[in-house]
Amino acid sequence: ILTPVPPNLPPEIWIIFDYPKISIDTNPNSPYFGNTYVFANAVYFPDYGYSQGFFTIHNDGSITTKNMGIGDAFTSTVVGPNGEIYAARPANTVAISLDGGTNFEEHTITQVSGWCGARVSTTSDRAWLLYRGPELAIDSNGRIYAVWAQPQECVEDPDFEWGQYGLDFDVYLSFSDDKGVTWSNPVKVNDDLSVGDQGFPSIAVDGEGIIYIAFLDHRDNQDIAQYDVYLSKSFDSGLSFSQNIKVNDISVPNVYGGREPGDYLDMVAIGESKIFVSHPCVNTNYQQTGDASDACVT
């Protein structure tokens, strides 16, 4: 897709292609059936430097590229039943194309608070780079779901590592039935009543329209730098969510915070008869160093 890396790059060019998100049009009735779409952040174009890139690999094998300008990196992308392309941004907006990626328009899912990190614990001044999303999914009827994490407020604290932290991150879901133009009122997914943080949301929808959302969770033992992994599901197309289920066995240490839990997690997959959650975990056969020591599938 990209041209070969030019020789003798200047020192400020430290990355060529970053953070790609991919979706594929798999509907035989779509006018764009077979197209593959890739959104990428910090793409280096020799002609005009860094930009966000959008690439279409057409079903005939040809490739087109589009400069998406400078902005928040795209976090998730899905294709609708009639070939609509949706791509979410951290500001809780979604870019939409109804013509196979030639043109895009952007709509807001819901307003969110400004950016701030989370605390690894209530007794630590270290920050946790908690991934907020949004992540997208779409059901067979074309209803689009967006799930994200946001704090109740950003608290100024000069003793905190980053000068401020987010208080009580929760996970929310909203949906759209008009191709992303308007969105429903957000529904809270996590069911705890504490100020423990939830983040890193992942979402999948099965063939019957049941929604599954997994996330990292700090509701248990908030004074300790650690987290757990929880799962919730919705049987009514996102109007309400079930009691949250803890899926890991040993709480995962998060002493260092930062990016240690992972930059971006994609934890939920749906099989014919099982739901799979892949997640950071603890393997007691390894020496423990204050962060996840393994990856598990539950």
Salt bridges, closest charged atoms under 4 A:
GLU84 OE2 - LYS179 NZ 3.62
GLU105 OE2 - HIS107 NE2 2.77
GLU106 OE2 - ARG89 NE 2.91
ASP170 OD1 - LYS188 NZ 3.91
ASP177 OD2 - ARG143 NH2 2.65
ASP191 OD1 - ARG219 NH1 2.85
ASP217 OD2 - ARG219 NH2 2.90
ASP228 OD1 - LYS246 NZ 3.43
ASP263 OD1 - ARG259 NE 3.21
